[in-house]
Amino acid sequence: MIVLWTDGLLFLLVLMIFSLGFYLRGKEHLRRPLEKIKSSRAGMVALVVLVFFIIIGLMDSIHFKQANDKTNEVISLLDYWATPIRKHQEKSYSAPFAAYLYSKELIRAEDGTQKWTYSRLEYGGGHLKDPKKEKTQDFAKKATLGFAKGVGLFGFVLILFWLFRKQQNRLFFQSKTSKAIWLTIFILVSGSYTLIELSAWYHVLGTDKVGEDVFYQTVKSIRTGLVIGSLTTLIMLPLAIVFGILAGFFRGWVDDVIQYIYTTLNSIPSVLLIAASILMVQVYMANNADQFTNLVVRADMRLFFLCLILGVTSWTGLCRLLRAETLKLREMEYVQAAQALGVRRRIILIRHILPNVMHIVLISVVLDFSSLVLAEAVLSYINIGVDPTTYSWGNMINGARLEMAREPIVWWSLLASFLFMFSLVLAANIFADTVRDAFDPRRANNV
């Protein structure tokens, strides 16, 4: 098993989230906002979609080398599971569910004559003798089989959940929110199995210029979006929390120094700073090629440094919010009383200030996640984002520029990356709105 930098940090973040949830589960002051989140149908549906994306991203974050593979290739658990799709590479472009190439080429027939026509795909619909007559019926058969498998798995999980829940909690199935949650799970599971079954026989989202499956590329890009959104947050949070609280609580020269730091940092164009940092990483890897002999390791190092520089340039906004909130909290009666009784400042910061600014931290983190996912797409589009060998929606959009200019237009790469990115960002934004409404003190009466 091989642990990359982003793999370790991603699983560390998941462990921290579970630990924080376990620690906060009995806190009385969090009961009202958490109950409000649980009662929101839109918020819980969005959370289910986010968890679905996270599971795919975590599967793609378990890397290893196959024992009998002579190429010494580093693959993930998702790659191993999707081996048929990964290795079913065609000559060039093909449209979704097509059985022929997208462009005509010169083909030599068995009698020696040459004909300008569309070539058959090697894997997409390759099992069909006459695609024009058989494809519709075969497509319906494969889709029905995949849907049936998804329904069977969903039914099995539903029965287990019903049996293992306590009798008094079975009312969970009767609420409108729970019905929406189970309906979303049903759609995700049955739809995924349908696509999985079809992808074994067809290229469900077509192929790109080099004949690689676009559906495989799009699913692989989920991990990149999650890494950018989550690890950048993990890097920026300590800076924003520590500097924001210290500036607001101590004021004086401490406040002046911290304000000078984030004001100076904000005066530097972030795009130029990111471009310079990525260039430094590339120079370092070129000068130390013996440390980066694997393409996966090189791409992961660039992705890690991209998260690092985005985190360094993204903490200033949250820092300002926390500074302003701490300036207000330090004048509250309970903080003044703690200072008068001689309580150490460290204890006051940990027990009185930090818990009362966590709602701002939580709201900002969820809101910033979607903007960071979009930032990766923009940075990759201008070639200062992730490594070109890394699967990402930004690289797919960047590659689609030339595809949209050709005749006929190759539209499926752009559409696939847009739909997946749109789904993740929309789910994150809806869940962020739910969290904001639940934790905003001004909305406390709207329960």
ABEGO torsion letter per residue (X at the ends): XBBBAAAAAAAAAAAAAAAAAAAAAABAAAAAAAAAAAABAAAAAAAAAAAAAAAAAAAAABBBBBAABAAGBBBBAAAAAAAAAAABBBABBBBBGBABBABBBBBBBAAGBBBBBBBBBAABGAABABAAAAAAAAAAAAAAAAAAAAAAAAAAAAAAAAAABBAAAAAAAABAAAAAAAAAAAAAAAAAAAAAAAAAABBAAEBBAAGBBAAAAAAAAAAAAAAAAAAAAAAAAAAAAAAAAAAAAAEEAAAAAAAAAAAAAAABBAAAAAAAAAAAAAAAAAABAAABABAAAAAAAAAAAAAAAAAAAAAAAAAAAAAAAAAAAAABAAAAAAAAAGBBAAAAAAAAAAAAAAAAAAAAAAAAAAAAAAAAAAAAAAGABBBAABBBAAAAAAAAAAAAABOBBBAAAAAAAAAAAAAAAAAAAAAAAAAAAAABAAAAABX
